[in-house]
Amino acid sequence: MPEEDAMTAAADSLPPDLDIRATEAWRELVQRYDAVREVDLRRLFADDPDRGTRLTATAGDLYLDYSKHRIDQDGLDALFAVARRARLEDWRAAMFEGRHVNATEGRAVLHVALRLPRDATLVVDGQDVVADVHRVLDRMGDVAERIRSGE
């Protein structure tokens, strides 16, 4: 099976009704939380001198600093295990592909289309929705401008 077909099959088989709180991964995350919930942050820094650099990350202009929260590497590992168990990467890919991931309404979520540039393409149910989204965004901008100008 080609890789693209495998991804499509994976996205189509995502379980919309998974109760993540009933999984072993979730129980492990709760245990990790319980282990550090009352620990003073000074103790966490004392026990892990590299904490201030090791528990930070940068993504573009976004700077994430986990070091000043009651979490340790085991807690982060448990959190990532929950994300893997929930198949977060598959859900994210399905969302960006315009697949029907909104189980309640049986349709695609179009959050990504709101942020795509005009020349991008996102085909949902055989229709490129980017032009439609930008038409609505333009109309919203026109209304906002008329309100600001007092029209």
Buried (B, 14 or more C-beta within 10 A) or exposed (E): EEEEEEBBEBBEEBEEEEEEEEBEBBEBBEEBBEBBEEEEEEEBBEEBEEBEEEBEEEEEEEEEEBBEEBBBEBBBEBBEBBBEBBBEEBBEBBBEBBBBBEEEEEBBBBEBBEEBEEEBEBEBEEEBBBBEBBEEEEEEEEEEEEEEEEE
